[in-house]
Amino acid sequence: MRTVPLHPRTRAPRALSLAVAAALCGGAAGTTAHASPLPLPARTDVAVTAPAFVTSARAVDPAAGQSARSAGQQAAASAAQPAQVLPAADAMTQLPSGAECPAGTTRTKTLYSSGFEDRALPEPSYTQGWSVVSGGRTGSASARSSISASTPSSQPTQTGYWPLGLPYLTTPGGRTILRYSIKGNYPSDAAYVAVNNESGWAAPTSTWGMVTLDVTGAVTAADAGQLDIRFANFPMTPATNSTIDLDDIEVYTCTAGSRTRGDFDGDGIADLITINTAGDLQVWPGTGDLHLKSPIKGGVGWGAATWLGSPGDLNGDARADLMARFNDGRLMAYYGDGRGSFSSWKQVGNGWNGMSAIVPMADLDGDGFFDVFGRDAAGNLRRYWFKPDGTMAGGTIVGVGFHVFSSMFTTGDYDGDGRWDLTGIDGKGDMRVYTTLPTGALWGTGQRIGWGWAFRQVSSSGDATKDGRSDVLALTYDGRILGYPVLGAGKWGGTVNTGTGFGAFRLIL
């Protein structure tokens, strides 16, 4: 049985650590990243199967070795917390590939994120044997630790492992999730991660894979919600060839709630919304197989609306809401009552009639507030975000050259990282998806996931088949609506004839 020498859980360095975290978050938020639809090298996708994560029962000595985060803490930690054997419990449970939160919960708040794009390690004072290198799962950098069996200077002979520490974090409650990407050439029990006094390791993977862990059980009452997270290159024998690459580390919370995007009548199925020539807003309830029931009148006087969007739950009541733009440039939020109508509304922006496309994108940067993309007249894609008072701010350019897309929308989280991604149909009829980063920016040049999309309009209001994936609807030039069930990873189910006679409607979502 090996001892995992964790740093003591005395919180003396917390103020410094949180200050470092704030500085990192501030630096990321100020970065303007550009994505272009022009041809560039393709992205490296996450492995379909995530590396298996194995928890362990072992003796834990929180004061051993150099893992103490400040000199003089070791003796106090040893007296307060003697070595103990941990039970083989589900303190850190791996979530299925593609699931960013446990079932019945939804992602709410990001506590920490780093893709090493600032070329810095998160806690250099508490990190040894790791460096930032070029190349990563996303972006241009990742963290690497390399041990060579033939090079004694690369071997962690004193502590037995090379640690990479995160700043101390505090979770507000709910489910707490740790997610990271990993690849390398390392033994089966070398890629360790420890959360407070719990630990485990990821199985080897030679291509980028993503590990998602529910670490709620690792936070005990004595921790007072604080998280002490450290990765380690920790082979059984220090004189071993072991290289580990890490990227896209995130810590966030998930709370109970329904994924309600597009479900305006409260039955768990995304619905279709139209505005007819009389200006009536109609909700067409979905049946669960991409067919429609008879419409519900959701409102009148919508004749001046020029765009409709399906953002999900904007006000936290677990009901689907609606966004709309009017011909005077007002951008409005309408709060759903769960019965096909809208109980209240709020103006959230002005001057949006200059946008040729608008796409609600949920919370991209983890600040707890929704984001929205807008395409301006020059083809620039800009990110806006909601403020605590329910209005919007921003305008940061996150992409250029997006005038080539005839339809722009989101099918939600395409790559399983917990953030919604952007989809567009270009002039050739190709469907391309752009993944998003924790900064709220886009990454890459657009992965082609379909072709032949020569339609009057293509959109996605949400999950119409109750399989957890948002589906796509296309309006043909002769007024038919065709449903395309999304099976994931660019795969499609059979085309469904969702409805006919929709050519006269002014707007369709």
Rosetta blueprint (number, residue, H / E / L):
1 M L
2 R L
3 T L
4 V E
5 P L
6 L L
7 H L
8 P L
9 R L
10 T L
11 R L
12 A L
13 P L
14 R H
15 A H
16 L H
17 S H
18 L H
19 A H
20 V H
21 A H
22 A H
23 A H
24 L H
25 C H
26 G H
27 G H
28 A H
29 A H
30 G L
31 T L
32 T L
33 A L
34 H L
35 A E
36 S L
37 P L
38 L L
39 P L
40 L L
41 P L
42 A L
43 R L
44 T L
45 D L
46 V L
47 A L
48 V L
49 T L
50 A L
51 P L
52 A L
53 F E
54 V E
55 T E
56 S L
57 A L
58 R L
59 A E
60 V E
61 D L
62 P L
63 A L
64 A L
65 G H
66 Q H
67 S H
68 A L
69 R L
70 S L
71 A L
72 G L
73 Q H
74 Q H
75 A H
76 A H
77 A H
78 S H
79 A H
80 A H
81 Q L
82 P L
83 A L
84 Q E
85 V E
86 L L
87 P L
88 A L
89 A L
90 D L
91 A L
92 M L
93 T E
94 Q E
95 L L
96 P L
97 S L
98 G L
99 A L
100 E L
101 C L
102 P L
103 A L
104 G L
105 T E
106 T E
107 R E
108 T E
109 K E
110 T E
111 L E
112 Y E
113 S E
114 S E
115 G L
116 F L
117 E L
118 D L
119 R L
120 A L
121 L L
122 P L
123 E L
124 P H
125 S H
126 Y H
127 T L
128 Q L
129 G L
130 W L
131 S E
132 V E
133 V E
134 S E
135 G L
136 G L
137 R L
138 T L
139 G L
140 S L
141 A E
142 S E
143 A E
144 R E
145 S E
146 S E
147 I E
148 S L
149 A L
150 S L
151 T L
152 P H
153 S H
154 S H
155 Q L
156 P L
157 T L
158 Q L
159 T L
160 G L
161 Y L
162 W E
163 P E
164 L E
165 G E
166 L L
167 P L
168 Y L
169 L E
170 T E
171 T L
172 P L
173 G L
174 G L
175 R E
176 T E
177 I E
178 L E
179 R E
180 Y E
181 S E
182 I E
183 K E
184 G E
185 N E
186 Y L
187 P L
188 S L
189 D L
190 A L
191 A E
192 Y E
193 V E
194 A E
195 V E
196 N L
197 N L
198 E E
199 S E
200 G E
201 W E
202 A E
203 A L
204 P L
205 T L
206 S L
207 T L
208 W L
209 G E
210 M E
211 V E
212 T E
213 L E
214 D E
215 V L
216 T H
217 G H
218 A H
219 V L
220 T L
221 A H
222 A H
223 D H
224 A L
225 G L
226 Q E
227 L E
228 D L
229 I E
230 R E
231 F E
232 A E
233 N E
234 F L
235 P L
236 M L
237 T L
238 P L
239 A L
240 T L
241 N L
242 S E
243 T E
244 I E
245 D E
246 L E
247 D E
248 D E
249 I E
250 E E
251 V E
252 Y E
253 T E
254 C E
255 T E
256 A E
257 G L
258 S L
259 R L
260 T L
261 R L
262 G L
263 D L
264 F L
265 D L
266 G L
267 D L
268 G L
269 I L
270 A L
271 D L
272 L E
273 I E
274 T E
275 I E
276 N L
277 T L
278 A L
279 G L
280 D L
281 L E
282 Q E
283 V E
284 W E
285 P L
286 G E
287 T L
288 G L
289 D L
290 L L
291 H L
292 L E
293 K L
294 S L
295 P L
296 I E
297 K E
298 G E
299 G E
300 V L
301 G L
302 W L
303 G L
304 A L
305 A E
306 T E
307 W E
308 L E
309 G E
310 S E
311 P E
312 G E
313 D L
314 L L
315 N L
316 G L
317 D L
318 A L
319 R L
320 A L
321 D E
322 L E
323 M E
324 A E
325 R E
326 F E
327 N L
328 D L
329 G L
330 R L
331 L E
332 M E
333 A E
334 Y E
335 Y E
336 G E
337 D L
338 G L
339 R L
340 G L
341 S L
342 F E
343 S E
344 S E
345 W E
346 K E
347 Q E
348 V E
349 G E
350 N L
351 G L
352 W H
353 N H
354 G H
355 M L
356 S L
357 A E
358 I E
359 V E
360 P E
361 M L
362 A L
363 D L
364 L L
365 D L
366 G L
367 D L
368 G L
369 F L
370 F L
371 D E
372 V E
373 F E
374 G E
375 R E
376 D L
377 A L
378 A L
379 G L
380 N L
381 L E
382 R E
383 R E
384 Y E
385 W E
386 F E
387 K L
388 P L
389 D L
390 G L
391 T L
392 M E
393 A E
394 G E
395 G E
396 T E
397 I E
398 V E
399 G E
400 V L
401 G L
402 F H
403 H H
404 V H
405 F E
406 S E
407 S E
408 M E
409 F E
410 T L
411 T L
412 G L
413 D L
414 Y L
415 D L
416 G L
417 D L
418 G L
419 R L
420 W L
421 D L
422 L E
423 T E
424 G E
425 I E
426 D E
427 G L
428 K L
429 G L
430 D L
431 M E
432 R E
433 V E
434 Y E
435 T E
436 T E
437 L L
438 P L
439 T L
440 G L
441 A L
442 L E
443 W E
444 G E
445 T E
446 G E
447 Q E
448 R E
449 I E
450 G E
451 W L
452 G L
453 W L
454 A L
455 F L
456 R L
457 Q E
458 V E
459 S E
460 S E
461 S E
462 G E
463 D L
464 A L
465 T L
466 K L
467 D L
468 G L
469 R L
470 S L
471 D E
472 V E
473 L E
474 A E
475 L E
476 T L
477 Y L
478 D L
479 G L
480 R L
481 I E
482 L E
483 G E
484 Y E
485 P L
486 V E
487 L E
488 G E
489 A L
490 G L
491 K E
492 W E
493 G L
494 G L
495 T L
496 V E
497 N E
498 T E
499 G E
500 T L
501 G L
502 F L
503 G L
504 A L
505 F L
506 R L
507 L E
508 I E
509 L L
